Structures are given as C-alpha cells and as structure tokens.
C-alpha cells in the first residue's frame, strides 16, 4: 500500500512539472457574468426608453454605446491569452495581436499592488520583455501555475537574479504556499 502511494505521488509531481512546461493564463469567463448582469439591466432600460418614446436619438445613442462596449469587453476577455511552451511565451493581447518571446528575453518581473476603491487591493504580476509589458492579474485562470513556473525557472537559473527582486520573489513565494 505504501509503495502504491509513493508511486502515485511521484506521478502527481511528474504531471505537475509537465503541466508547467505547457501552461496557459487567461481571463476567467466567469468575469463576464457580472458584466452580463449589468449589461442586461441597461439593455432593459434602453428598451423601456424606446417603448415610452423618451428622446429617440438619445435612446439610439445609448443602445449603440451599450452594444459597442459589450462587444469590446467580451472580445478582450475571450481573446487575451498567454501560452508558455517550454521556455517560449506566446501572447495574444486583448485586441488579438500576437507576439512571442523567450524566457531569456525577460528583462524585469514585478509584483505590484493596485488600490481598487470597490474591491480593495488587487495584485498583479508584470513581465517586461523587449518593449512589451505584460500584466497578469491574480484573478486570472492559470496565474498560480505561472507564478510556480517563474519561481522554478528563477531557482534553476534560467531567470537572472537582476530580473526579479528579492521582494518580488518572496511575495510570489507566499502566493504559492
């Protein structure tokens, strides 16, 4: 029984390492639920404005604004993706633009805090490579695995000590406990 347990745990560790060699970070589709509810309320308001004949031009402008805003939010949430395969990062931005860089091209990794009045402090990981700056929010799917991946590459010496400060390393280590 002990032998089976040890083999099973070894397989979990090996599987975790292989996941870290092919990982993905993206916005959660669950984030769209809150937006959808707000959009629904405003869409109903817009329909009511049309029905009661309240300033048709203003109603039309409001409807167009809602439509354009919703398309932008949905597309940016669905399009953004970071895929890491081995030491290569493939990025698709919120606007669908694609670029790639390798782990050796990373110039800076920062862990920052944004103060959000409504939700309190929001933490993000900022990776700078070349002239591109990539910001990953802690709420994103795959964020924890990306942190684990970066810490592993830092420990293996693939990420230079100058790229990640001790404060950043310690902060990221606390996330991953």
TIDOVEX-282097 format. One record per residue: residue in one letter; x, y, z of N, C-alpha, C in turn. Coordinates in steps of 0.1 Angstrom, whole numbers, plus 5000, padded with zeros to 4 digits. Each point is the difference from the previous one (the first is absolute). Layout:
AXYZXYZXYZ ...
end
This chain:
X500849885000499250125000500950135000 X501049995008500950125000500750024987 X500449894994500650014987499150064989 X498749965000499150064991499850155003 X500050045012499950145004501150084995 X501249945001501250074996500150024985 X499649894993499950014985499050104996 X498950005006498950104997500550145002 X500750035011500550145003501150034990 X500849914996501050034990499450044987 X498949934996499350034988499450145000 X499550045012499450135001501150114999 X501149985006501150094998500550014986 X500149894993500550004986498950064991 X498749985003499050064992500050155002 X500250055013500050145003501250074992 X501149944999501250054993499650014985 X499449904995499650004985499050114998 X499150025009499050114999500750134999 X501150025008500750125001500850034987 X500249904992500850024987499050034989 X498749995003499050044990498850065008 X500050135002499050065008499350124993 X498950045005499250104994499450095011 X500050134998499450105009499050084991 X498850025006499050084993499050055009 X499250094996498950055008498949895002 X499450005011499049905003498750054993 X499349904994498850044993498950035011 X500249965012499150045011500050155003 X501150074996500050145001498950074992 X499649934989498950064991498749995007 X499749925010498749995006499650135006 X500950065008499650135006499850114990 X500850004990499850094989498749984993 X499749874998498749964993498850055008 X500149995013498850055008499950154999 X501150075001499950154998499550044986 X500549934990499650034987498549974998 X499549895006498649974999499150115005 X500450055012499250115006500050124991 X501150044994500150114992499249984986 X500149874996499349974987498550015003 X499549965011498650015003499650155001 X500950085007499850155000499950064986 X500849954991500050054987498749964993 X499649885001498749964994498850085006 X500050025013499050085006500050144994 X501250064998500150134994499450014986 X500249894992499549994987498449995000 X499549915010498649985000499250135004 X500550075010499350125005500350124991 X500949984990500350114991500850115006 X500849975010500850105006501250044991 X500050114995501150054992500749894991 X499449984989500449894991501550004997 X500550124997501450014996500949965012 X499750055012500849965012499949855002 X498849944998499849865002500949924990 X500050054988500849934990501550015003 X500550125004501450015003500349915012 X499250005010500249915012500149864996 X499149954991500049864995501249974993 X500550094991501249984992501249995010 X500150095009501050005010500149875008 X498849955004500049875007500549894992 X499650004987500449894991501550004998 X500550124997501550014998500849965012 X499550055012500749975012500049855003 X498849944999499949865003500949914990 X500050044988500949934990501550015004 X500450125004501450025004500349925012 X499250005010500249935013500149854997 X499049954993500049854997501249964992 X500350084989501249964992501350005008 X500150115008501350015007500249895010 X498949965006500049895010500349874993 X499449984989500149874993501449994992 X500550114995501250004991501349985008 X500150075012501250015007500449865004 X501349974997500549865004501650015000 X500549935010501549985000500249855001 X500849954991500349865000501549985001 X500449925009501449985002500349854996 X500949984991500449874996501549995002 X500449925009501550005004500450135005 X500950074993500550135003499550114992 X499049974991499450104991498650045004 X499850145000498850065003499350044987 X498849964999499150054988498950085006 X499950124996499050095005499050054990 X498750005003499050064992499450115008 X500150124996499550115008498450015000 X499550095008498650025000499450044987 X500950054991499550054987500449904989 X500549885004500249894990501450004994 X500850105004501450014994500849895007 X500949944992500949895005501450045000 X500749955010501550015001500549895008 X501349984999500749895007501350065006 X500449935011501450035006500449885008 X501349995002500549885008500350055014 X500249905009500350045013501350085002 X500949984991501350075001499850154996 X498950034993499850144997499350085011 X499649945010499350075011501050095007 X499650135001500950105006499750035014 X498749995004499550045013498749925003 X500049965013498749945005499750075013 X498850065001499650075011498749955005 X499850015013498749965007499550135005 X498950054995499550135004498650005006 X499650105007498750015006499350134995 X498849984995499150114996499050025011 X499850125004498950025010498750034993 X499149915002498750014993499050045011 X499350114998499150055010498949905003 X499449944990498949915002500449865005 X501149944995500449875004501249985009 X500550125004501249995008501349984992 X501149975006501249984992500049884990 X500450034988500149904990501549984996 X500449875000501449974997500249964986 X501150034994500349964986501549974999 X500349924990501449964996500350074987 X501050085000500450074987501349954995 X499949954988501249944993500450094988 X501250055000500550094990501049924991 X499750004987500949934991500150094987 X501250054997500150094989499350135003 X499150044990499250125002498649975005 X499849875003498649965004500049985015 X498850045006499849985014498749925002 X500149905007498949905001499550005014 X498750035003499550015013499049885002 X500349925010499149895004499450035013 X498649995001499350025012499949875008 X500050015013500049895008498749914998 X498950074996498749934998500049924987 X501050014991500049934987500249855003 X499449924991500249865000501449974996 X500749925008501449964997501050095006 X499650105007500950095007501049935009 X499449915009500849935010501149914993 X499649944989500949914993501150084993 X499750124995501050094995501050045010 X499550045012500950035011500949895004 X499449885001500849885003501149984989 X499650014987500949994989501250105001 X499750135002501050105001500949985012 X499549965011500949975012500949884997 X499549904993500849884996501150044991 X499750084990501050054990501050095007 X499650085010500950085008500949915008 X499549905007500849915008501049924991 X499649974987500849924991501150094993 X499950135003501050104994499650044986 X498849974995499650044986499550145000 X499750055012499650145002501150065009 X500650114994501150065007499650075013 X500850005010499750065013499650154999 X500650074990499750144998498650024994 X499449904995498750014993498950015011 X500249925011499049995010500650045014 X499450115006500650045013499749905011 X500750015011499749915011498650025006 X499550125000498750035004499049934991 X500250014987499149944991500049855002 X501249945001500149855002499349965012 X500250075011499449975013498450014999 X499650114994498550024998499449894992 X500749964989499449894992500149875007 X501049985008500149875008498949995010 X499650115006498950005009498649964993 X499950044988498849974992499949854998 X501149944998500149864995500149905012 X499850045012500149915011498749925001 
end
